[in-house]
Amino acid sequence: MDGPVPAATFGRMLRLFAALTLPPDVGETLKRRQSGLPGARWRPLDALHVTLAFYGETDERRADDLASELARVAGGPFEIVLKGVGAFGDDHRSHTLWAGVETPNERLAVLAGRCKTAAARAGLTLEARDYRPHVTLAYLKPQTNPDRIGAWMAGHNLLRSPPIRIDRFGLYSSVLTGDGSQYALEREYLL
């Protein structure tokens, strides 16, 4: 992207992350699977994405530095395939349902790594965690029946999308609300 870098935060503290937006047809296919599980808070269509890096709370100066560093991320278009479903949680309960991304996908891993490197160059410190690409489909209430969660996953575990062409990624802000996080695209970057 050419020209001056617009302010990413417009003077606010923001929770920021870099992500791939899914094409509308893929999002609609996932939305059709979002039913049949009492206690699931299904994510809206505009919240379905594959996170590349979570940056957390960021002040205006660092957010602008991050936006500039992300503009340097290159690599060219590539494809991903969504495959399978699962849940994150601990021994006692699951708290998140997700659709997976077929791995290994070297191009996706490299892009995620470059987004993390951009954060370091902008002076941000990220949590050290393994990169597990996925699309969050729902957050689960604590009282969600584990047997129902297992039945939902068994009913959708053969999920497999056609190849999805990735030619851009975005820097998003996240605002926590009573209904979950609301996301806004702050900047978009072509690959």
Rosetta blueprint (number, residue, H / E / L):
1 M L
2 D L
3 G L
4 P L
5 V L
6 P L
7 A L
8 A L
9 T L
10 F L
11 G L
12 R L
13 M L
14 L E
15 R E
16 L E
17 F E
18 A E
19 A E
20 L E
21 T E
22 L L
23 P L
24 P H
25 D H
26 V H
27 G H
28 E H
29 T H
30 L H
31 K H
32 R H
33 R L
34 Q L
35 S L
36 G L
37 L L
38 P L
39 G L
40 A E
41 R E
42 W E
43 R L
44 P L
45 L H
46 D H
47 A H
48 L L
49 H E
50 V E
51 T E
52 L E
53 A E
54 F E
55 Y E
56 G E
57 E E
58 T E
59 D L
60 E H
61 R H
62 R H
63 A H
64 D H
65 D H
66 L H
67 A H
68 S H
69 E H
70 L H
71 A L
72 R L
73 V L
74 A L
75 G L
76 G L
77 P L
78 F E
79 E E
80 I E
81 V L
82 L E
83 K E
84 G E
85 V E
86 G E
87 A E
88 F E
89 G E
90 D L
91 D L
92 H L
93 R L
94 S E
95 H E
96 T E
97 L E
98 W E
99 A E
100 G E
101 V E
102 E L
103 T L
104 P L
105 N L
106 E H
107 R H
108 L H
109 A H
110 V H
111 L H
112 A H
113 G H
114 R H
115 C H
116 K H
117 T H
118 A H
119 A H
120 A H
121 R H
122 A L
123 G L
124 L L
125 T L
126 L L
127 E L
128 A L
129 R L
130 D L
131 Y L
132 R L
133 P L
134 H E
135 V E
136 T E
137 L E
138 A E
139 Y E
140 L E
141 K L
142 P L
143 Q L
144 T L
145 N L
146 P H
147 D H
148 R H
149 I H
150 G H
151 A H
152 W H
153 M H
154 A H
155 G H
156 H H
157 N L
158 L L
159 L L
160 R E
161 S L
162 P L
163 P L
164 I E
165 R E
166 I E
167 D L
168 R E
169 F E
170 G E
171 L E
172 Y E
173 S E
174 S E
175 V E
176 L E
177 T E
178 G L
179 D L
180 G E
181 S E
182 Q E
183 Y E
184 A E
185 L E
186 E E
187 R E
188 E E
189 Y E
190 L E
191 L L
